[in-house]
Amino acid sequence: MRMPWLLLGAALIGACHSAPPAKPPLTQREKDSIVGASRLPGASGVRGAQRVADSAAARRARADSISQDY
C-alpha cells in the first residue's frame, strides 16, 4: 500500500523541479568585448577594430538618416 504513495510523491517532486533557464550563447561582439577588456596579447588590436567598426556603423546610420529625409 505504501508503494503507490511513494511513487506518487516521487512523481510530484520530479514534476515540480525545474531546470534553471539556459543562458543564451554570447554574440561575437560580446566575445570580442571580453577579449578586448583582457590583458591578453592582441587585446588592444581587438579594441581598435571594435572602435573602427563602431565608427563605420555610426557613419552608415548618419548616411541612412540623411537619405531618408529626402
PLY file of the C-alpha trace (Angstrom):
ply
format ascii 1.0
element vertex 70
property float x
property float y
property float z
element edge 69
property int vertex1
property int vertex2
end_header
0.00 0.00 0.00
2.94 2.31 0.62
4.48 1.87 -2.82
1.85 3.84 -4.79
2.18 6.78 -2.38
5.95 6.77 -2.70
5.70 6.66 -6.48
3.14 9.47 -6.46
5.35 11.56 -4.16
8.41 10.97 -6.34
6.41 11.89 -9.46
5.18 15.12 -7.85
8.66 16.10 -6.74
10.03 15.34 -10.20
7.28 17.34 -11.88
7.82 20.38 -9.66
11.57 20.51 -10.17
12.50 22.82 -12.99
15.88 23.40 -14.52
17.32 26.92 -14.37
16.86 28.86 -17.60
19.72 28.42 -20.00
21.80 31.47 -20.83
21.77 32.45 -24.47
25.12 31.99 -26.21
27.39 35.03 -26.42
27.40 37.01 -29.64
30.65 37.61 -31.49
30.54 41.24 -30.34
30.29 40.14 -26.69
33.15 37.67 -27.10
35.32 40.36 -28.71
34.48 42.77 -25.88
35.63 40.21 -23.33
38.89 39.64 -25.22
39.39 43.39 -25.69
38.95 44.03 -21.97
41.50 41.37 -21.06
45.23 41.74 -20.81
45.89 39.13 -23.47
48.36 39.88 -26.25
46.47 41.46 -29.13
43.63 42.77 -26.95
44.43 46.35 -27.95
44.04 45.34 -31.59
40.61 43.92 -30.85
39.62 47.16 -29.09
40.85 49.17 -32.07
38.92 47.02 -34.52
35.76 47.46 -32.47
36.27 51.21 -32.40
36.64 51.28 -36.19
33.55 49.08 -36.63
31.52 51.32 -34.30
32.66 54.41 -36.17
31.70 52.87 -39.53
28.29 51.83 -38.18
27.66 55.35 -36.87
28.69 56.80 -40.24
26.31 54.44 -42.06
23.49 55.34 -39.67
24.04 59.07 -40.30
24.08 58.50 -44.06
20.90 56.43 -43.86
19.11 59.05 -41.81
20.11 61.77 -44.28
18.87 59.74 -47.25
15.52 59.12 -45.51
14.97 62.87 -45.07
14.99 63.48 -48.85
0 1
1 2
2 3
3 4
4 5
5 6
6 7
7 8
8 9
9 10
10 11
11 12
12 13
13 14
14 15
15 16
16 17
17 18
18 19
19 20
20 21
21 22
22 23
23 24
24 25
25 26
26 27
27 28
28 29
29 30
30 31
31 32
32 33
33 34
34 35
35 36
36 37
37 38
38 39
39 40
40 41
41 42
42 43
43 44
44 45
45 46
46 47
47 48
48 49
49 50
50 51
51 52
52 53
53 54
54 55
55 56
56 57
57 58
58 59
59 60
60 61
61 62
62 63
63 64
64 65
65 66
66 67
67 68
68 69
